[in-house]
Amino acid sequence: MKVTIFDGYIDEPSRLGVPPYISPYPRYVAGAVIAAGHEPEYLGIDHWRQGKRPSGDVLFIISGALVPGKYLRTMPMSANELSAVIGGLGIETHVWYSSEPPQAVDGAAHVWGCDPDAYIHDLLTDGTPKKRRRTPEEWASWPVLGVPIIREHIDYPQPLIAELDMSYGCPHYISGGCSFCTEPLFGEPVFRDEKDVIAEIKALLKAGCTNFRLGGQSCIFSYKALGVGETDRPKPNVKAISTFFKGVSQLPGIKVLHTDNADPGIIASHPEEAEKILEIIVKTCTSGNLLSLGMESADPLVVERNNLNSTADEVLAAIRAINRAGSEIGPTGLPKLLPGLNILAGLEGETAETFAINTDFLKNVLNSDLLLRRINIRQVAPTRKLFIKPGNKKSFIRFKEWVRDEIDPVMLDRVAPTGTVLADVFAEVKIGKIMFGRQIGTYPILVGIPQKIEPGIFLDVKVTSHGSRSLTAVEYPLDINHCELSAMEALPGIGRKRAIRIFNARPLKGTGDLENALDEATLANAIIDFVRF
């Protein structure tokens, strides 16, 4: 029997599945299908959009964007698309959701609150699917068995990045967890064995995947931590984390290795262990890496009312620690490791004053000359409970606009100042006359390139200016004699009139010709490092 695994692209707080990412779920389900003695077929929602249809006897749909964001090239399957897929095939169909769906669609069995791979395996082996979690043995074998299906992904082999699970659950569960988060509902965290994750990476490398993100965990510092189940601030297990990263470092062929979530409360409570782990991450992972810190709110009242995992002072301590360890520039052109910050609006206890407190916190970070790679601001989603909207929409909008206008551009300039060379930017999509691209990794910076660049290629670019959440850059080195007028116009200090003067003076043979065209030696010398003749 053939089972079509239909990837609707999940987007969870700790797992990304929208291209160029592939979440673990399709691989796990494929492994479970193979273990049950059947044949898996992978089909993404983008394949469907392009007209491809499933050929399996059973259709298993993976769906659910818990924290839908803004996407560049594609997006998760919509509710209308889900209805169209279910209604247009006439075969046995099962839909798995990463959370309870808003409404079921006729024509399929709907399931949530379990592991999709365990569900499909039980369905195929005894005809009675159970809502259960996978066993440790299944978690060790199914991810490796299911690896070959990545070859059917639209982004294989590049820029595909495989999302990897290290654990599920959160140590904060012991005190009830954060009010909005579903991870504590799993109960005591379960950690994969180091050798099992390494075996999965090894299999993915053999199959042609070279980019990896250790996103599937609530906190990388909590991996196999000492005291889980006794305290919500367990002591980081430096030995286990060192063993894992040492094993990964011995695997040849990795191009990108990044992380994601980190609990600032853990970092602040165990500074010595955190410092050692930060050193390991910086040494082993590739540059441009990020640790996302879930502050959610700097308001002490909101922290207390929602049982958040850290105070504003602890978050600031974590930001300082990550800056100390990772601010050195790496081969990608970006700092090796920087913090990101998550802020949630709509939590219990929030008032207009909350946003003033958040503003003061960010001003403190800015004035302390610290770096933040990313500030993610969003409204809380009712994934665990309903939140009563307190009527602070105007305050929220003003705060978000202030961050985008006053904080983001400054941070972006600090992280990637004008003249920074960003290596291996993947050209993704053309919008108007601008080609937009990103490096491969965790929450990469969006780069606008005002040139005719073919989509699907990697290129080095040099930063010319900054927006609130994106950079403008030109191909590096820029062929000054053959590039577009728009590319010359984007160079620092040039603008349209000077770009026209350069354009009319072509061909240029060297610095002297550039100086003559601009009639300004200082300006010519300022851009000479951007160009080639």
N, C-alpha and C positions, 0 to 999 in steps of 0.2 A: 504494500500500500504506500502511496505517496502522500505526504502531508505538506501542504503549502504553508510556510511560515510567512505571514503577511506583516511586515514591519511598518506600523503607523507612526513611528518615531516618538519615543517617550522623551519627556523632559522633566526630570525630578530634581529635588534639591541636591541630591548627591549622585545623580547619574544623568549623563547627557546622551541623547540618542538621535539628535537631528544632525544630518550630514554637515561637516565631514566626520562626525562621531558615529560609531555604531555601539549601541548599548550592549551589555552582556546578555540580555534576555534572548535575542534571536539565536545566539550561539548556544546558550543553555538549552533552549527548546530543541534545537537541531540535535544536540547531543543526546537528549532524552528520547527523541524519535529514533535515532540510530540504536541506542541501547535497547529499545523496545523491538528492534528487528525490522524497522521500516525506513523509508527513504524520505529525507527532507528536501524541500525546495524553498529557496529564499526569494521573496518578492517584496520590494519596498513600495511605499505609496507613490514614489516618483516613477517607478516602473509602470504602475497603474495609470498614472497621469499621462505617460507616454504611449499608452495603448496596450501594454502587455497584460495578459490575463493569466490567472493561476491554472495549472494543469493537474493539480493534486486531487485526490479523492476526498480529502478532509482539508478544510481551511481553518487555520488557527491565526487569529488576528491579535497582534500586540498593540495596545492603545493606551493613551493617557498622557497628557501634558499637565503635570501638577503645577508647574511654575512657568507657564508659557512666556517666552520672551520675544525680543525682536530678532528676526532671522534675516540673513542676507540673501541666500540663494534658494532656499526651499523652506518648508514649514511642516509641522505635524499634520497628520490626517484630521480633517474637520469632521464634525458630526454629520454633515450632508454627504461627505465622501464615504463615511462609514456606512451610512444607509444605502448608498449606491452600490458599494462593494457587496454587502450582505444580500441585497435584493436582486443582484444581477447574475448570480451564479447557479443557484439551485443545488448546491452540494452541502453536506454536513458542515456546519460552521460554528466555531466557538470563538468568543471574543473575551480576551483577558484585559482587565484594566488595572493600572497601577494604583488606583483608588476607586471608591464607589462611584459609578457613573451617574450623571444627572438623570438619565432615563435610559431604559433598555430599548433596543431596536428589534422589531419583530423579525423572525427568520433565523435566529441564532441563539445559542446558549451563552449566557453572560456570567462571568465569574470575576471575582476580585477577592482580596484578603487571603491570597495563597501564592505560592510560587508557580509561575506558568509552566515551567519544565516538569515539576512534580505532577501537576494536573494532567498534562498531555501524556506523560508516561503511564499514569494509572489508567487513563482512558484507553490507551492503545494496548495495554497488557491484560487488563481484566474487564474492560468495558464500563468500569465504574470510577469516574474521576473523583478524587477527594480534594478537599480544600486543606492542603497541608503544606509544610515547608519541606524543602529538599533536605536529605540527610547529609552529614559531612562527607560520607563516601560518594554520594551522588554529586556533591559540589566539587569534589576532587576530579571526578572522571568526565562528567558531561561537558564542562567547558572546553576540555581538550578534544573530545569526540566531535563537538560541533564547530570547531574552528574552520573547516573547509568552506562553509557557506559564506564566509567573508568575501570570497572571490566573486560572488554575484552582486555585491554592493556597488552602487553607482559610483562611489569614490575609490574603489579598489584599482590599483594599489596605492595611489596617491590622489588626494591628500587624506586618505582614510586614517582615522585615529581610533584605536580600540579602547573603550572604557573598561576598566578592570575593577572588580569587587575585591575588597580586602575583608569586609565584615558587613553585618547588618545589626541594627540596633544602636543604642547610645548609652554610655555610662550614666547619663543624666536621668535615666529611667527610674533610678532608685528613689528619686524625690518627685517623680511624676513627669519630669521632662518639661521642656518649654511648651507653653499653652497651645501653640499653633502647629507643632511638629509631630509627624506620625512615627518617626523612628523609635521613640520610647515605647510605642505600643507593641513592638516586637518582644518586649521583655528584656531579659539579660542579653547583652550583645554576644554574638557568635562570631568567632574569628576564623578565617581560613588559615590553614597551615602555610608557612612561608614557601615550602617546597611545592605546594600545589599551585600557588600563584605564579611562581617561577616557571613551572612546567607549562602553564597556560601561555605565558609570554613566549617561551621557547617554541611552542607549537604555532603560535601566531607569526612569529618571525619566519619559521619554516614555510608557512603558507604565503608569505610575501608582505605581511603587515609590519611596518617599522616604527609606527608612532603609537604611543601609549599614554593613558591618563589614569592615575590611581584615584579615580573620583568616587568609587562606590564604597564610601565609608563616612561616618559622621565626623570623624576626627582622626587624622593620621597619627597624632601623638598618643591616641588612646589605643592603638593597635596592641593587643595582648597586654594591656596595662595591668599593673599590680594593684589589686584592691577593687577591681570591678565587681559590683554586687555588694560592696561594703560602703563605698563612698561615691559621690558623683564627681569627685576630683581624684581619680586613681593616679598612681605614680607611673609615668611613662616607662615602658619596657625598652630601654636603650639596646639591650642585647638582642631582642627579637627583631627590632627595626634594623639594627646593624646587620644581622644575619640575612635579612631579606634583601636589603640594598646591595650587600656584598655579592649575593648570588646573582642579582640582576645585572650588576656591573660586569660580570664575567660572560654575559651573553653578547656575542658579536652581532652587529648590524642594527642596533637601536639608533634611530635618528632623533626621536623626541621622547622624553620621559618626563611627565609633569604630574603634579599633585592637585589637590583642590582644598577640601575642608579641613579646618583646624579650630579647635576649641580654645579661645583666648584665655578662658579660666584655667584650663590645664596648663598652658604655657606659663601663665603668671604664677600659678601655685607651685610649680616645679621648675624654677628657672635653670638649675644646673642640668637636669636631664633634658630640658627643652633645648638648651644651648648645644648639647652634644648631638641631638637629633637634627637640629638645624644645620649643623656642620655636615652631617651625613647626607642630608637632602641636597645641600649646595654642591657637595663633592660628586654625588652620583647622578643627579638629574641634570637635564639640559637647561641652558639659560632661557630667560623669559618666563620662568616658572612663577607660580602664584600659590599663596595660601589664603583661602577665603575665610575671613573671621566673621562669625555671626554675632555682631554686637546687637543688632536689631534696634536698640534704643539706648541712648545715654541717660535717659530720665530715670532716676532711682525708683520712682513710683511705678513706672511701667515695668522695670526690671523685677520688682517685687511682685506685682500683680500677675505677671505672666511667667514667674519662676524661670526667668532667663538665666543662661549659664554663666554670665560674667557681668561685672560692673564696668562702667566707663573707664575707671582707673586701670582695671585689669586689661581691658582692650588696648589702652594706650601702652601699657607695659609690653604686651605682645607685639604691637606695631614696632616699638623700639627694638625689641629682640630680633625680629625678622629683618629689620633694616640693618642692624649691626652685622648680621650673618650674611646677608644676600645682596647688598647694594652694589657690589663690584660688577662691572660690565663683563658680559660673557660673549662667546662667539656669535650669538644671534644679533648682537648690537644692543641688547637690553640687559638690565641688571639680572643677575643669576636667579634671585628669588626675592619677591616682594609681597607684601600683604595686600589683600583686597578687603573690602568692608561691605557687609550686608546690613541694610537698614530697612526695617519694616514699619509701615504706617497702618493704623487701624487696630492696634493692640489695646487690650483693656487698660484703662487708666490714662490713656492718652488725652492730652489737652493741647491747647495752642502753645502753652509753655514748653511742652515736649519738644517742639520744633526749634524753639529758641535754645534749649539745652543741647540739642543735636548740632545746631549751628555753632555754638560756643566750642563744642568738642572738636569739630572739624577745623575751626579757626586755630585751636591749640595745636592740632597736628600740623597744619600748614605753617604756623609761626615757629614750630620746633624744627623746621627744615627736614621733616620726615617725608618718605615717599609712600604713596598709595598707588597701586597699579590700576585699581578699579573700585568704584563706589556704586554698588547696586542698590537702588531704591525702588521699592515696590509696595503695593498694598497687600496686606495679609490675605491669604486665600483660606476659605472655610474647609480645609482638608481634614481637620480634626474636630472642629467645633465651629459654630456660627459666632461671628464677632459683631457686636452692635456698633454700627457706624456712629461715632461720637459727634459728627458734624464739623470736623476740622478740615474739610476738603480744601478750602482756600489757603489755610496755613500749610497744608501738605504741598499744594501746587507751588506756592511761593518758595517753600524750602527747596523743593526739587529744582526749580528754576535757578535759585541762588547757587546751589551746588553745581549745576551745569554751567553757569556763567562765571562763577568766582573761584571754584575749587578745581573742577575737572581740567580746565585749560592749563592752569598753573602746574598741576600734578603731571599732566601729559608732557609739558615742556621740561619738567625736571627728569622724568623717566626717559624721554627720547627727545633731547633738545635738537634744535636746528643743526643740521650737519651730521646727525646720527645715521650710520649705514645699517639698515635692517637687512639681514641675510635671509634668503629663501622665502620671500613673500609669494604666496600662491595667488595668482590672478583668478578671481572667482566670477565676477559678473560686471557687465558694463551697464551703467545707468547714465543716460544722456551721453556726454562726451568723456565721462570719467570711468576708468576701470578701477573697481574696488577689489582689494585683496587683503589677505591676512597671512601672518605666519601660522604654522600649525602648532597647536598647543591649547593650553587652558585659557579660555576667554581672551583670545588674541586681540590686539589693537587693530582697529579698522584703518586701512590705508587707502586714500584716494590718489590715483595716478592719472594726471591729465594727458594721457598719451594713448595712441593706438596700440594696445597690447592685446595679444591673442589670449583668450581665456584658457585656463588649464595649464599654464606654464609657471615655473618658479623663476623669480628674478630678484636681484639685489636692488634696493632703492635707497635714496638718500633724502632725509626729511628736510622739507623747505618751510613748512608752517604748521600751525596747530589749530584745530577746532575745539569744540567742547568735549567730544568723545572720539575724535578721529584725527588722523594726520594727513597732510598733503605731502607727497614725495614724488621724486622723479627717478626714472631708471638710472642706476649707477654702474659705471660712469655714463653720463648723458652725452650722446653723439650730437654735439652742437651743430654740426653741418647738415644733419639729416632729420633732426627731431622736429616735432610740431611746434608751431608758434606758442601754443598753450603751455607746453613744457618749459620753454624759455621764460614765458611770462610768470611761471610759478617760482622761478629761482629767487632767492632772497634779494630784495632791493631792486628787482628788475621791473616788473610791471609791463603793461602792454606797449607803451611808447618805446621803451628801451628794447623790448623784445623785437619790435619791428625793425629797429636800427640794426640789431644783430642779424636778423633774418635777411635784410637787404645787403649786408656786408659779406654774406657767405659766398664762397667758401672761406673759412678762417683757417689759417695755418698754424697759429700758435697764440701765446699770450699777448704778443704785440698787436696782432690783428684784433683781438678782443678788446684791448685797451683803446685802440683807435675807433672801433665801432661804438664804444660807450663814451669815449672821451673822458673817462674817469678811471685812472689807474687803480684807485682804492677799491672801487666797486668791482672792477675786473678781477682783482686779486681775491676779493671776497667770494667769488663764485668759481674760481679756477679749479678748486678741488672737487667741484661737482661734475666737470665736463671732460670730454676727450675730443681731440681734433682729428 
